[in-house]
């Protein structure tokens, strides 16, 4: 079965159950914690992907790592994933859960790449403009790229608005390549 289908189904099941039990915010926080722990611990990622380590051992390790920090529903969900031998997809499942959660709350993630950090007024103006145009809550991820000459790049879902100086140089270069001037003499 396709990883995307598996991750969406498990994420949707967790989301629906959390919503039904009125624990959506708590479960969302748990999922973010799980994502952080998995991202920061390559040993845990290897443990989850290892076919040699028995399910009971994986379950006891996850209980020990997350037991006191996350909701009982989330623990039971993790144990279910292990029992169904889907623990190798835990990262993808948590990513899919976050996407479903954001869609439910009408949140869109916008990535802003600039050579230097925006000041507060410029950032607020940008967020206001995006909110006005998109009619959604904006989650802004700012990336500082010191290799950029100037300008900015906004990435939203699969769309990209490139207002960087590099892009303008590229367009200018292409226009020079076309060279519409033809010698007549």
TIVO-2410 file (N, C-alpha, C; in nm, 3 decimals):
# residues 185
REC num residu      c1      c2      c3 atome chaine
REC   1      X   0.085  -0.118   0.000     N      A
REC   1      X   0.000   0.000   0.000    CA      A
REC   1      X   0.089   0.124   0.000     C      A
REC   2      X   0.040   0.228  -0.061     N      A
REC   2      X   0.113   0.354  -0.074    CA      A
REC   2      X   0.128   0.422   0.063     C      A
REC   3      X   0.246   0.477   0.088     N      A
REC   3      X   0.277   0.544   0.214    CA      A
REC   3      X   0.182   0.662   0.237     C      A
REC   4      X   0.152   0.736   0.134     N      A
REC   4      X   0.064   0.852   0.147    CA      A
REC   4      X  -0.075   0.810   0.192     C      A
REC   5      X  -0.126   0.705   0.134     N      A
REC   5      X  -0.260   0.657   0.170    CA      A
REC   5      X  -0.261   0.609   0.314     C      A
REC   6      X  -0.159   0.532   0.352     N      A
REC   6      X  -0.150   0.481   0.490    CA      A
REC   6      X  -0.144   0.597   0.589     C      A
REC   7      X  -0.056   0.692   0.563     N      A
REC   7      X  -0.039   0.802   0.658    CA      A
REC   7      X  -0.165   0.886   0.668     C      A
REC   8      X  -0.231   0.913   0.558     N      A
REC   8      X  -0.354   0.992   0.562    CA      A
REC   8      X  -0.465   0.920   0.638     C      A
REC   9      X  -0.478   0.790   0.617     N      A
REC   9      X  -0.585   0.715   0.685    CA      A
REC   9      X  -0.564   0.713   0.836     C      A
REC  10      X  -0.442   0.685   0.880     N      A
REC  10      X  -0.416   0.681   1.023    CA      A
REC  10      X  -0.427   0.821   1.084     C      A
REC  11      X  -0.377   0.921   1.015     N      A
REC  11      X  -0.386   1.059   1.065    CA      A
REC  11      X  -0.531   1.103   1.074     C      A
REC  12      X  -0.610   1.071   0.973     N      A
REC  12      X  -0.751   1.108   0.974    CA      A
REC  12      X  -0.825   1.038   1.087     C      A
REC  13      X  -0.792   0.912   1.112     N      A
REC  13      X  -0.856   0.838   1.221    CA      A
REC  13      X  -0.824   0.903   1.356     C      A
REC  14      X  -0.698   0.938   1.378     N      A
REC  14      X  -0.660   1.005   1.503    CA      A
REC  14      X  -0.728   1.141   1.514     C      A
REC  15      X  -0.731   1.215   1.405     N      A
REC  15      X  -0.794   1.346   1.405    CA      A
REC  15      X  -0.943   1.335   1.439     C      A
REC  16      X  -1.013   1.245   1.373     N      A
REC  16      X  -1.157   1.229   1.396    CA      A
REC  16      X  -1.186   1.189   1.541     C      A
REC  17      X  -1.106   1.098   1.593     N      A
REC  17      X  -1.125   1.054   1.731    CA      A
REC  17      X  -1.096   1.168   1.830     C      A
REC  18      X  -0.990   1.242   1.807     N      A
REC  18      X  -0.957   1.355   1.894    CA      A
REC  18      X  -1.065   1.461   1.889     C      A
REC  19      X  -1.120   1.486   1.771     N      A
REC  19      X  -1.227   1.585   1.756    CA      A
REC  19      X  -1.354   1.537   1.828     C      A
REC  20      X  -1.385   1.410   1.810     N      A
REC  20      X  -1.503   1.353   1.873    CA      A
REC  20      X  -1.493   1.356   2.026     C      A
REC  21      X  -1.374   1.334   2.078     N      A
REC  21      X  -1.354   1.331   2.223    CA      A
REC  21      X  -1.320   1.469   2.280     C      A
REC  22      X  -1.324   1.572   2.198     N      A
REC  22      X  -1.294   1.711   2.238    CA      A
REC  22      X  -1.153   1.724   2.296     C      A
REC  23      X  -1.060   1.656   2.237     N      A
REC  23      X  -0.919   1.663   2.279    CA      A
REC  23      X  -0.828   1.705   2.164     C      A
REC  24      X  -0.882   1.773   2.066     N      A
REC  24      X  -0.806   1.803   1.946    CA      A
REC  24      X  -0.680   1.884   1.974     C      A
REC  25      X  -0.692   1.988   2.055     N      A
REC  25      X  -0.575   2.073   2.082    CA      A
REC  25      X  -0.468   1.995   2.157     C      A
REC  26      X  -0.507   1.916   2.253     N      A
REC  26      X  -0.410   1.836   2.330    CA      A
REC  26      X  -0.341   1.734   2.240     C      A
REC  27      X  -0.416   1.667   2.155     N      A
REC  27      X  -0.358   1.567   2.065    CA      A
REC  27      X  -0.268   1.635   1.963     C      A
REC  28      X  -0.308   1.752   1.918     N      A
REC  28      X  -0.224   1.828   1.824    CA      A
REC  28      X  -0.089   1.862   1.888     C      A
REC  29      X  -0.091   1.905   2.013     N      A
REC  29      X   0.034   1.932   2.085    CA      A
REC  29      X   0.118   1.806   2.099     C      A
REC  30      X   0.052   1.693   2.126     N      A
REC  30      X   0.123   1.565   2.137    CA      A
REC  30      X   0.191   1.528   2.006     C      A
REC  31      X   0.120   1.547   1.897     N      A
REC  31      X   0.174   1.514   1.764    CA      A
REC  31      X   0.297   1.601   1.735     C      A
REC  32      X   0.288   1.729   1.769     N      A
REC  32      X   0.403   1.817   1.748    CA      A
REC  32      X   0.523   1.773   1.832     C      A
REC  33      X   0.496   1.730   1.955     N      A
REC  33      X   0.604   1.680   2.041    CA      A
REC  33      X   0.666   1.554   1.981     C      A
REC  34      X   0.583   1.464   1.932     N      A
REC  34      X   0.634   1.341   1.869    CA      A
REC  34      X   0.720   1.376   1.748     C      A
REC  35      X   0.675   1.472   1.667     N      A
REC  35      X   0.753   1.515   1.551    CA      A
REC  35      X   0.890   1.567   1.593     C      A
REC  36      X   0.893   1.650   1.696     N      A
REC  36      X   1.019   1.707   1.743    CA      A
REC  36      X   1.113   1.598   1.792     C      A
REC  37      X   1.060   1.506   1.872     N      A
REC  37      X   1.144   1.399   1.928    CA      A
REC  37      X   1.199   1.311   1.817     C      A
REC  38      X   1.116   1.276   1.721     N      A
REC  38      X   1.161   1.191   1.610    CA      A
REC  38      X   1.266   1.265   1.527     C      A
REC  39      X   1.245   1.395   1.503     N      A
REC  39      X   1.339   1.473   1.422    CA      A
REC  39      X   1.474   1.486   1.492     C      A
REC  40      X   1.475   1.496   1.624     N      A
REC  40      X   1.599   1.519   1.698    CA      A
REC  40      X   1.673   1.392   1.737     C      A
REC  41      X   1.610   1.276   1.722     N      A
REC  41      X   1.671   1.150   1.767    CA      A
REC  41      X   1.682   1.047   1.656     C      A
REC  42      X   1.798   1.042   1.592     N      A
REC  42      X   1.815   0.942   1.486    CA      A
REC  42      X   1.809   0.798   1.539     C      A
REC  43      X   1.847   0.779   1.666     N      A
REC  43      X   1.840   0.644   1.725    CA      A
REC  43      X   1.694   0.597   1.732     C      A
REC  44      X   1.605   0.687   1.768     N      A
REC  44      X   1.463   0.652   1.775    CA      A
REC  44      X   1.409   0.620   1.635     C      A
REC  45      X   1.450   0.696   1.536     N      A
REC  45      X   1.407   0.668   1.398    CA      A
REC  45      X   1.455   0.530   1.354     C      A
REC  46      X   1.580   0.499   1.385     N      A
REC  46      X   1.634   0.366   1.349    CA      A
REC  46      X   1.560   0.255   1.423     C      A
REC  47      X   1.528   0.280   1.550     N      A
REC  47      X   1.457   0.181   1.630    CA      A
REC  47      X   1.320   0.152   1.569     C      A
REC  48      X   1.248   0.257   1.529     N      A
REC  48      X   1.116   0.239   1.473    CA      A
REC  48      X   1.120   0.166   1.338     C      A
REC  49      X   1.225   0.187   1.263     N      A
REC  49      X   1.235   0.125   1.131    CA      A
REC  49      X   1.296  -0.015   1.133     C      A
REC  50      X   1.350  -0.055   1.246     N      A
REC  50      X   1.419  -0.184   1.256    CA      A
REC  50      X   1.320  -0.300   1.260     C      A
REC  51      X   1.333  -0.394   1.166     N      A
REC  51      X   1.245  -0.512   1.169    CA      A
REC  51      X   1.293  -0.616   1.273     C      A
REC  52      X   1.413  -0.597   1.325     N      A
REC  52      X   1.471  -0.693   1.419    CA      A
REC  52      X   1.417  -0.674   1.560     C      A
REC  53      X   1.388  -0.552   1.597     N      A
REC  53      X   1.340  -0.521   1.732    CA      A
REC  53      X   1.192  -0.559   1.742     C      A
REC  54      X   1.158  -0.641   1.841     N      A
REC  54      X   1.018  -0.686   1.854    CA      A
REC  54      X   0.923  -0.571   1.891     C      A
REC  55      X   0.796  -0.590   1.855     N      A
REC  55      X   0.695  -0.487   1.880    CA      A
REC  55      X   0.682  -0.454   2.028     C      A
REC  56      X   0.693  -0.552   2.113     N      A
REC  56      X   0.682  -0.529   2.258    CA      A
REC  56      X   0.790  -0.435   2.308     C      A
REC  57      X   0.909  -0.452   2.257     N      A
REC  57      X   1.021  -0.365   2.297    CA      A
REC  57      X   0.997  -0.222   2.246     C      A
REC  58      X   0.952  -0.209   2.121     N      A
REC  58      X   0.922  -0.076   2.066    CA      A
REC  58      X   0.813  -0.008   2.148     C      A
REC  59      X   0.710  -0.084   2.185     N      A
REC  59      X   0.600  -0.028   2.265    CA      A
REC  59      X   0.649   0.022   2.399     C      A
REC  60      X   0.730  -0.059   2.467     N      A
REC  60      X   0.779  -0.019   2.599    CA      A
REC  60      X   0.871   0.103   2.590     C      A
REC  61      X   0.949   0.113   2.483     N      A
REC  61      X   1.037   0.229   2.465    CA      A
REC  61      X   0.954   0.355   2.441     C      A
REC  62      X   0.854   0.346   2.355     N      A
REC  62      X   0.769   0.463   2.329    CA      A
REC  62      X   0.691   0.505   2.453     C      A
REC  63      X   0.646   0.406   2.532     N      A
REC  63      X   0.578   0.439   2.658    CA      A
REC  63      X   0.674   0.511   2.753     C      A
REC  64      X   0.799   0.464   2.759     N      A
REC  64      X   0.897   0.526   2.847    CA      A
REC  64      X   0.933   0.667   2.801     C      A
REC  65      X   0.944   0.687   2.670     N      A
REC  65      X   0.982   0.818   2.617    CA      A
REC  65      X   0.868   0.918   2.630     C      A
REC  66      X   0.746   0.877   2.594     N      A
REC  66      X   0.635   0.971   2.586    CA      A
REC  66      X   0.534   0.959   2.700     C      A
REC  67      X   0.537   0.853   2.775     N      A
REC  67      X   0.434   0.819   2.874    CA      A
REC  67      X   0.378   0.933   2.955     C      A
REC  68      X   0.460   1.009   3.022     N      A
REC  68      X   0.413   1.116   3.112    CA      A
REC  68      X   0.387   1.248   3.039     C      A
REC  69      X   0.425   1.254   2.915     N      A
REC  69      X   0.421   1.382   2.844    CA      A
REC  69      X   0.304   1.397   2.747     C      A
REC  70      X   0.240   1.287   2.711     N      A
REC  70      X   0.132   1.296   2.614    CA      A
REC  70      X   0.005   1.229   2.667     C      A
REC  71      X  -0.105   1.260   2.603     N      A
REC  71      X  -0.237   1.212   2.642    CA      A
REC  71      X  -0.246   1.060   2.625     C      A
REC  72      X  -0.332   0.998   2.703     N      A
REC  72      X  -0.353   0.853   2.697    CA      A
REC  72      X  -0.400   0.811   2.557     C      A
REC  73      X  -0.483   0.891   2.494     N      A
REC  73      X  -0.530   0.860   2.359    CA      A
REC  73      X  -0.413   0.852   2.261     C      A
REC  74      X  -0.319   0.943   2.273     N      A
REC  74      X  -0.203   0.943   2.183    CA      A
REC  74      X  -0.116   0.820   2.208     C      A
REC  75      X  -0.097   0.785   2.334     N      A
REC  75      X  -0.019   0.664   2.367    CA      A
REC  75      X  -0.086   0.541   2.306     C      A
REC  76      X  -0.216   0.531   2.322     N      A
REC  76      X  -0.288   0.416   2.267    CA      A
REC  76      X  -0.279   0.413   2.115     C      A
REC  77      X  -0.280   0.531   2.053     N      A
REC  77      X  -0.265   0.539   1.908    CA      A
REC  77      X  -0.127   0.490   1.866     C      A
REC  78      X  -0.022   0.532   1.938     N      A
REC  78      X   0.114   0.486   1.907    CA      A
REC  78      X   0.124   0.333   1.920     C      A
REC  79      X   0.063   0.278   2.024     N      A
REC  79      X   0.066   0.132   2.043    CA      A
REC  79      X  -0.009   0.060   1.931     C      A
REC  80      X  -0.119   0.121   1.886     N      A
REC  80      X  -0.193   0.064   1.773    CA      A
REC  80      X  -0.107   0.063   1.647     C      A
REC  81      X  -0.038   0.171   1.624     N      A
REC  81      X   0.049   0.180   1.506    CA      A
REC  81      X   0.156   0.071   1.510     C      A
REC  82      X   0.212   0.048   1.628     N      A
REC  82      X   0.313  -0.057   1.641    CA      A
REC  82      X   0.250  -0.194   1.620     C      A
REC  83      X   0.134  -0.217   1.680     N      A
REC  83      X   0.067  -0.346   1.667    CA      A
REC  83      X   0.033  -0.376   1.521     C      A
REC  84      X  -0.002  -0.271   1.444     N      A
REC  84      X  -0.036  -0.288   1.302    CA      A
REC  84      X   0.088  -0.281   1.212     C      A
REC  85      X   0.207  -0.271   1.274     N      A
REC  85      X   0.336  -0.267   1.203    CA      A
REC  85      X   0.344  -0.149   1.106     C      A
REC  86      X   0.298  -0.033   1.153     N      A
REC  86      X   0.304   0.090   1.074    CA      A
REC  86      X   0.397   0.194   1.137     C      A
REC  87      X   0.476   0.153   1.234     N      A
REC  87      X   0.563   0.249   1.304    CA      A
REC  87      X   0.668   0.311   1.213     C      A
REC  88      X   0.702   0.246   1.103     N      A
REC  88      X   0.799   0.304   1.010    CA      A
REC  88      X   0.741   0.430   0.942     C      A
REC  89      X   0.609   0.443   0.946     N      A
REC  89      X   0.542   0.558   0.884    CA      A
REC  89      X   0.502   0.665   0.985     C      A
REC  90      X   0.554   0.658   1.107     N      A
REC  90      X   0.512   0.750   1.211    CA      A
REC  90      X   0.536   0.896   1.173     C      A
REC  91      X   0.648   0.925   1.112     N      A
REC  91      X   0.676   1.063   1.071    CA      A
REC  91      X   0.574   1.109   0.968     C      A
REC  92      X   0.546   1.025   0.869     N      A
REC  92      X   0.449   1.060   0.766    CA      A
REC  92      X   0.308   1.075   0.823     C      A
REC  93      X   0.273   0.991   0.920     N      A
REC  93      X   0.141   0.998   0.983    CA      A
REC  93      X   0.128   1.129   1.060     C      A
REC  94      X   0.231   1.166   1.135     N      A
REC  94      X   0.223   1.291   1.211    CA      A
REC  94      X   0.221   1.412   1.117     C      A
REC  95      X   0.295   1.405   1.008     N      A
REC  95      X   0.291   1.514   0.910    CA      A
REC  95      X   0.151   1.528   0.850     C      A
REC  96      X   0.089   1.416   0.817     N      A
REC  96      X  -0.046   1.418   0.761    CA      A
REC  96      X  -0.147   1.471   0.864     C      A
REC  97      X  -0.127   1.437   0.991     N      A
REC  97      X  -0.216   1.489   1.096    CA      A
REC  97      X  -0.208   1.641   1.103     C      A
REC  98      X  -0.087   1.696   1.096     N      A
REC  98      X  -0.070   1.841   1.102    CA      A
REC  98      X  -0.138   1.908   0.984     C      A
REC  99      X  -0.130   1.849   0.867     N      A
REC  99      X  -0.196   1.904   0.748    CA      A
REC  99      X  -0.348   1.904   0.767     C      A
REC 100      X  -0.403   1.795   0.818     N      A
REC 100      X  -0.547   1.786   0.842    CA      A
REC 100      X  -0.589   1.889   0.948     C      A
REC 101      X  -0.509   1.901   1.053     N      A
REC 101      X  -0.538   1.997   1.160    CA      A
REC 101      X  -0.540   2.140   1.106     C      A
REC 102      X  -0.440   2.175   1.026     N      A
REC 102      X  -0.435   2.311   0.970    CA      A
REC 102      X  -0.552   2.336   0.877     C      A
REC 103      X  -0.588   2.238   0.799     N      A
REC 103      X  -0.702   2.255   0.708    CA      A
REC 103      X  -0.830   2.276   0.788     C      A
REC 104      X  -0.846   2.202   0.897     N      A
REC 104      X  -0.964   2.214   0.982    CA      A
REC 104      X  -0.974   2.354   1.043     C      A
REC 105      X  -0.860   2.410   1.081     N      A
REC 105      X  -0.857   2.542   1.145    CA      A
REC 105      X  -0.835   2.656   1.046     C      A
REC 106      X  -0.838   2.624   0.916     N      A
REC 106      X  -0.824   2.724   0.811    CA      A
REC 106      X  -0.690   2.800   0.822     C      A
REC 107      X  -0.583   2.725   0.842     N      A
REC 107      X  -0.450   2.782   0.856    CA      A
REC 107      X  -0.369   2.744   0.732     C      A
REC 108      X  -0.300   2.843   0.676     N      A
REC 108      X  -0.214   2.817   0.562    CA      A
REC 108      X  -0.070   2.854   0.602     C      A
REC 109      X   0.024   2.772   0.561     N      A
REC 109      X   0.165   2.796   0.592    CA      A
REC 109      X   0.229   2.870   0.475     C      A
REC 110      X   0.293   2.982   0.508     N      A
REC 110      X   0.361   3.063   0.409    CA      A
REC 110      X   0.509   3.069   0.447     C      A
REC 111      X   0.594   3.037   0.352     N      A
REC 111      X   0.739   3.043   0.375    CA      A
REC 111      X   0.792   3.170   0.309     C      A
REC 112      X   0.860   3.251   0.388     N      A
REC 112      X   0.916   3.377   0.340    CA      A
REC 112      X   1.068   3.367   0.348     C      A
REC 113      X   1.133   3.379   0.233     N      A
REC 113      X   1.280   3.373   0.228    CA      A
REC 113      X   1.332   3.512   0.194     C      A
REC 114      X   1.420   3.563   0.280     N      A
REC 114      X   1.477   3.696   0.261    CA      A
REC 114      X   1.626   3.692   0.295     C      A
REC 115      X   1.703   3.792   0.248     N      A
REC 115      X   1.845   3.795   0.284    CA      A
REC 115      X   1.869   3.842   0.428     C      A
REC 116      X   1.778   3.922   0.481     N      A
REC 116      X   1.784   3.969   0.620    CA      A
REC 116      X   1.643   3.962   0.678     C      A
REC 117      X   1.635   3.962   0.809     N      A
REC 117      X   1.504   3.952   0.875    CA      A
REC 117      X   1.424   4.081   0.852     C      A
REC 118      X   1.294   4.065   0.832     N      A
REC 118      X   1.204   4.180   0.821    CA      A
REC 118      X   1.186   4.243   0.958     C      A
REC 119      X   1.163   4.373   0.960     N      A
REC 119      X   1.129   4.437   1.087    CA      A
REC 119      X   0.982   4.407   1.117     C      A
REC 120      X   0.940   4.436   1.239     N      A
REC 120      X   0.805   4.402   1.284    CA      A
REC 120      X   0.695   4.467   1.199     C      A
REC 121      X   0.713   4.591   1.162     N      A
REC 121      X   0.611   4.661   1.084    CA      A
REC 121      X   0.595   4.597   0.947     C      A
REC 122      X   0.705   4.567   0.880     N      A
REC 122      X   0.700   4.504   0.747    CA      A
REC 122      X   0.638   4.365   0.757     C      A
REC 123      X   0.676   4.289   0.860     N      A
REC 123      X   0.622   4.155   0.880    CA      A
REC 123      X   0.470   4.163   0.902     C      A
REC 124      X   0.426   4.258   0.986     N      A
REC 124      X   0.284   4.275   1.014    CA      A
REC 124      X   0.208   4.315   0.887     C      A
REC 125      X   0.265   4.407   0.809     N      A
REC 125      X   0.201   4.449   0.684    CA      A
REC 125      X   0.187   4.331   0.588     C      A
REC 126      X   0.291   4.250   0.578     N      A
REC 126      X   0.287   4.132   0.491    CA      A
REC 126      X   0.180   4.035   0.538     C      A
REC 127      X   0.175   4.007   0.668     N      A
REC 127      X   0.075   3.915   0.721    CA      A
REC 127      X  -0.067   3.968   0.698     C      A
REC 128      X  -0.086   4.098   0.718     N      A
REC 128      X  -0.218   4.158   0.694    CA      A
REC 128      X  -0.259   4.145   0.548     C      A
REC 129      X  -0.164   4.172   0.457     N      A
REC 129      X  -0.193   4.161   0.315    CA      A
REC 129      X  -0.228   4.016   0.277     C      A
REC 130      X  -0.149   3.920   0.326     N      A
REC 130      X  -0.176   3.780   0.296    CA      A
REC 130      X  -0.311   3.735   0.354     C      A
REC 131      X  -0.338   3.777   0.476     N      A
REC 131      X  -0.465   3.741   0.539    CA      A
REC 131      X  -0.583   3.800   0.460     C      A
REC 132      X  -0.568   3.922   0.415     N      A
REC 132      X  -0.673   3.989   0.339    CA      A
REC 132      X  -0.697   3.919   0.204     C      A
REC 133      X  -0.588   3.877   0.138     N      A
REC 133      X  -0.601   3.813   0.007    CA      A
REC 133      X  -0.645   3.667   0.016     C      A
REC 134      X  -0.597   3.595   0.117     N      A
REC 134      X  -0.623   3.452   0.125    CA      A
REC 134      X  -0.745   3.418   0.210     C      A
REC 135      X  -0.785   3.509   0.298     N      A
REC 135      X  -0.898   3.486   0.390    CA      A
REC 135      X  -0.874   3.363   0.477     C      A
REC 136      X  -0.749   3.344   0.518     N      A
REC 136      X  -0.712   3.234   0.606    CA      A
REC 136      X  -0.614   3.285   0.711     C      A
REC 137      X  -0.601   3.206   0.818     N      A
REC 137      X  -0.499   3.238   0.917    CA      A
REC 137      X  -0.364   3.203   0.856     C      A
REC 138      X  -0.264   3.284   0.883     N      A
REC 138      X  -0.132   3.266   0.822    CA      A
REC 138      X  -0.033   3.218   0.927     C      A
REC 139      X   0.035   3.109   0.896     N      A
REC 139      X   0.148   3.063   0.975    CA      A
REC 139      X   0.272   3.096   0.892     C      A
REC 140      X   0.349   3.192   0.941     N      A
REC 140      X   0.464   3.241   0.866    CA      A
REC 140      X   0.591   3.172   0.911     C      A
REC 141      X   0.662   3.114   0.816     N      A
REC 141      X   0.793   3.055   0.842    CA      A
REC 141      X   0.895   3.143   0.770     C      A
REC 142      X   0.981   3.204   0.848     N      A
REC 142      X   1.081   3.294   0.791    CA      A
REC 142      X   1.214   3.222   0.778     C      A
REC 143      X   1.271   3.231   0.659     N      A
REC 143      X   1.401   3.171   0.631    CA      A
REC 143      X   1.494   3.283   0.587     C      A
REC 144      X   1.607   3.292   0.653     N      A
REC 144      X   1.708   3.392   0.617    CA      A
REC 144      X   1.812   3.323   0.530     C      A
REC 145      X   1.827   3.373   0.407     N      A
REC 145      X   1.925   3.318   0.313    CA      A
REC 145      X   2.027   3.427   0.283     C      A
REC 146      X   2.143   3.424   0.349     N      A
REC 146      X   2.242   3.529   0.327    CA      A
REC 146      X   2.298   3.531   0.185     C      A
REC 147      X   2.276   3.425   0.108     N      A
REC 147      X   2.324   3.421  -0.030    CA      A
REC 147      X   2.235   3.501  -0.125     C      A
REC 148      X   2.116   3.538  -0.079     N      A
REC 148      X   2.029   3.621  -0.163    CA      A
REC 148      X   2.086   3.763  -0.168     C      A
REC 149      X   2.076   3.824  -0.283     N      A
REC 149      X   2.125   3.960  -0.301    CA      A
REC 149      X   2.026   4.059  -0.240     C      A
REC 150      X   1.899   4.038  -0.265     N      A
REC 150      X   1.794   4.125  -0.215    CA      A
REC 150      X   1.660   4.075  -0.258     C      A
REC 151      X   1.553   4.142  -0.214     N      A
REC 151      X   1.419   4.100  -0.248    CA      A
REC 151      X   1.368   3.993  -0.153     C      A
REC 152      X   1.270   3.915  -0.200     N      A
REC 152      X   1.213   3.809  -0.117    CA      A
REC 152      X   1.149   3.704  -0.206     C      A
REC 153      X   1.124   3.587  -0.146     N      A
REC 153      X   1.055   3.478  -0.213    CA      A
REC 153      X   0.946   3.431  -0.118     C      A
REC 154      X   0.823   3.424  -0.166     N      A
REC 154      X   0.712   3.372  -0.087    CA      A
REC 154      X   0.669   3.239  -0.148     C      A
REC 155      X   0.663   3.136  -0.065     N      A
REC 155      X   0.617   3.005  -0.109    CA      A
REC 155      X   0.491   2.970  -0.032     C      A
REC 156      X   0.386   2.937  -0.106     N      A
REC 156      X   0.256   2.905  -0.049    CA      A
REC 156      X   0.205   2.781  -0.119     C      A
REC 157      X   0.195   2.671  -0.044     N      A
REC 157      X   0.157   2.542  -0.102    CA      A
REC 157      X   0.250   2.510  -0.219     C      A
REC 158      X   0.198   2.500  -0.339     N      A
REC 158      X   0.282   2.469  -0.454    CA      A
REC 158      X   0.306   2.593  -0.540     C      A
REC 159      X   0.273   2.710  -0.486     N      A
REC 159      X   0.293   2.834  -0.560    CA      A
REC 159      X   0.414   2.908  -0.503     C      A
REC 160      X   0.482   2.980  -0.593     N      A
REC 160      X   0.601   3.053  -0.551    CA      A
REC 160      X   0.600   3.190  -0.618     C      A
REC 161      X   0.615   3.294  -0.537     N      A
REC 161      X   0.626   3.430  -0.589    CA      A
REC 161      X   0.769   3.474  -0.563     C      A
REC 162      X   0.846   3.488  -0.668     N      A
REC 162      X   0.988   3.520  -0.657    CA      A
REC 162      X   1.010   3.666  -0.695     C      A
REC 163      X   1.032   3.749  -0.594     N      A
REC 163      X   1.060   3.891  -0.616    CA      A
REC 163      X   1.204   3.921  -0.574     C      A
REC 164      X   1.292   3.825  -0.597     N      A
REC 164      X   1.432   3.843  -0.558    CA      A
REC 164      X   1.508   3.916  -0.669     C      A
REC 165      X   1.617   3.977  -0.631     N      A
REC 165      X   1.703   4.046  -0.727    CA      A
REC 165      X   1.760   3.944  -0.827     C      A
REC 166      X   1.794   3.825  -0.779     N      A
REC 166      X   1.847   3.719  -0.867    CA      A
REC 166      X   1.748   3.689  -0.979     C      A
REC 167      X   1.621   3.678  -0.947     N      A
REC 167      X   1.517   3.650  -1.048    CA      A
REC 167      X   1.509   3.763  -1.149     C      A
REC 168      X   1.520   3.886  -1.102     N      A
REC 168      X   1.514   4.000  -1.193    CA      A
REC 168      X   1.637   4.003  -1.284     C      A
REC 169      X   1.754   3.966  -1.231     N      A
REC 169      X   1.874   3.955  -1.314    CA      A
REC 169      X   1.857   3.847  -1.420     C      A
REC 170      X   1.799   3.734  -1.381     N      A
REC 170      X   1.776   3.624  -1.476    CA      A
REC 170      X   1.684   3.668  -1.590     C      A
REC 171      X   1.578   3.739  -1.558     N      A
REC 171      X   1.487   3.789  -1.663    CA      A
REC 171      X   1.557   3.889  -1.754     C      A
REC 172      X   1.637   3.976  -1.696     N      A
REC 172      X   1.711   4.073  -1.775    CA      A
REC 172      X   1.811   4.001  -1.867     C      A
REC 173      X   1.879   3.900  -1.815     N      A
REC 173      X   1.975   3.822  -1.894    CA      A
REC 173      X   1.904   3.755  -2.012     C      A
REC 174      X   1.789   3.697  -1.988     N      A
REC 174      X   1.713   3.631  -2.096    CA      A
REC 174      X   1.669   3.731  -2.202     C      A
REC 175      X   1.633   3.851  -2.158     N      A
REC 175      X   1.592   3.951  -2.257    CA      A
REC 175      X   1.711   3.994  -2.343     C      A
REC 176      X   1.830   3.996  -2.285     N      A
REC 176      X   1.950   4.027  -2.364    CA      A
REC 176      X   1.984   3.914  -2.459     C      A
REC 177      X   1.958   3.791  -2.421     N      A
REC 177      X   1.985   3.677  -2.508    CA      A
REC 177      X   1.899   3.681  -2.633     C      A
REC 178      X   1.776   3.728  -2.621     N      A
REC 178      X   1.686   3.733  -2.735    CA      A
REC 178      X   1.732   3.834  -2.838     C      A
REC 179      X   1.791   3.943  -2.798     N      A
REC 179      X   1.852   4.046  -2.883    CA      A
REC 179      X   1.770   4.068  -3.010     C      A
REC 180      X   1.671   4.148  -2.999     N      A
REC 180      X   1.583   4.176  -3.110    CA      A
REC 180      X   1.646   4.271  -3.214     C      A
REC 181      X   1.761   4.323  -3.186     N      A
REC 181      X   1.828   4.414  -3.279    CA      A
REC 181      X   1.887   4.334  -3.394     C      A
REC 182      X   1.856   4.376  -3.514     N      A
REC 182      X   1.909   4.310  -3.633    CA      A
REC 182      X   1.986   4.416  -3.712     C      A
REC 183      X   2.109   4.383  -3.750     N      A
REC 183      X   2.190   4.480  -3.825    CA      A
REC 183      X   2.134   4.497  -3.965     C      A
REC 184      X   2.115   4.618  -4.000     N      A
REC 184      X   2.065   4.645  -4.134    CA      A
REC 184      X   2.173   4.701  -4.225     C      A
REC 185      X   2.284   4.742  -4.170     N      A
REC 185      X   2.389   4.805  -4.251    CA      A
REC 185      X   2.518   4.732  -4.237     C      A
***
